[in-house]
Amino acid sequence: MPGVAGWHLAPRSMALQGRSLPEICAQLKDEDRNGARTLDDVVKHVGTVPLVVWAWAPGAGRESAPGTHAGFHAR
């Protein structure tokens, strides 16, 4: 599998595609759908977990996530 150790697809229930911004916001804040994380935990998760950070430096021949990780993680 590509990516860093532990790389895997997120469960279908975590998909964001086709959802409105309010729906995405509600999903990210809903501890029943976000891995039992508080909002502070979500912010820490997207800032420090290697699997998330990898998206902006995926290696040669792979397209990185749009923008920058710093911009994505900014509060």
ABEGO torsion letter per residue (X at the ends): XBEBBGBBBBBAAABABGBBAAAAAAAAABAAAAGGBBAAAAAAAAAABAAAAAAABAEBGBBBBBEBAAAAABX
